[in-house]
Amino acid sequence: MAKLAINGGTPVRTSPWPKWPEVDESDVQAVSEVIRSGRWGRLGGTKSAEFEQKFAAYQGCQYGLTVSSGTAALEIALRAMKLAPGDEVIVPPYTFMATATAVLQVGALPIFVDINPRTYNLDPALIEDAITDRTRAIIPVHFGGLPCDMDPIMAIARRHGLKVLEDCSHAHGGQWKDKGLGSIGDAGAFSLMSGKNLATGEAGIITTNDPELLGWSVLYHDFWRGAVRAGSVESELPQGWTTRFPVLAGNDRTNEIEAALLLSQFAKLEDQARRRSRNGDYLNRLVAQIEGVRPLRTDPYVTRNVYHILTLQYTGEGFGGLSREKFSQALNAEGIPNSLGYLKTVYQHPVFREAETALPGGFPVKGGYYGREIDYNQVHCPEAERLCHEETLWFGQSMFLGPQSDMDDVAEAIQKIRANARELR
Ligand SMILES: Cc1ncc(COP(=O)(O)O)c(C=O)c1O
């Protein structure tokens, strides 16, 4: 008789996992109120500004600016840092595409630096070798919610006069040495799309303590059409339109309906962040005791991992040669949702590999803008490639919102597969 659920046995878990997003009457009321008020857009509204102020303070920042997406937050922050064609920006290869394509969008070149194999975050020891006289910025990604090793990153940035833009899209409520993520570098960029730890339909937010960077971000996010901090810059403008449109910009304003939902969801964030953090830490402790799988390393500077993604390293010892793919399928069958995560590094996708056709005229990769061309087919980050190919397993943030016993189910299912791996060979 088969024991494993993938072979027809009884799954370890049949009860449902927590749903995401967590919606209650307060969300419905907040949105209805805006709809009834007729003040739907940011211009003339108050909700976007209120959310910015609350969320920025929560992350330890003075200023926030909501924009249309996390991707827009990265792009606008890079423009506000005065990145220009020909500049270079250091990015990790194991992240969502937007971290690197935001750099291309401002005409600059992403330079990939490998990750540390035990944290999956940018390896500070490799950064300096990648710095040239064109390097202007570093984008550390707090991947999955696990804070990056910011001390050496900030020290390198200071030594070379580089800006630091933290990609915090997985890290709402996360803390490094008790400081909010997004408050350590020059700016933070958060995604607020539906799957993120704090979500509305689609949006993002830039956080910063630098008023000048905020000012430029405001300009680049909507032509300075009036969404400047209510009552300050706006009221100093002369009447009429003559002094507007000082920079080439787009329109990435958020609307008041999204902002109202963000405010009501934000009221739940700290409680959710605590639950995710407690359960994720607990699961990591359980996993550390099972041979063949292991948690990422938690360094002392990590004061709060908020587990947007909990990543397991599957090494397979004691699983009788079971492949990662088969292990993942068997775990899903046991009622434990998981995925293999990214199967390729960012630079292995066509936008980089076939830059000549995927980017308009190959710009900025081809054409030697300011003298430098880069062939991403030659880029090789061995650790990131290896883990995409053979090692990772992802568990998503909503799994960590329930009781601690849910984590016991995960560990029990892993143990069960390990004990019965023979069935799958
Ligand atoms: C690490 C990272 N950066 C940036 C983004 C882009 O955010 P958005 O989808 O809101 O544009 C994402 C979103 O998936 C992400 O995971």
The ligand as a Gaussian input file, in Angstrom:
#p B3LYP/6-31G(d) Opt

LIG

0 1
 C       11.779000      41.884000      -6.028000
 C       10.730000      42.607000      -6.825000
 N       11.006000      43.826000      -7.314000
 C       10.100000      44.522000      -8.038000
 C        8.857000      44.011000      -8.311000
 C        7.920000      44.781000      -9.193000
 O        6.717000      45.113000      -8.578000
 P        5.365000      45.317000      -9.406000
 O        4.892000      43.993000      -9.851000
 O        4.452000      45.967000      -8.431000
 O        5.689000      46.223000     -10.548000
 C        8.500000      42.764000      -7.806000
 C        7.146000      42.230000      -8.045000
 O        6.756000      41.224000      -8.345000
 C        9.465000      42.029000      -7.058000
 O        9.186000      40.806000      -6.584000

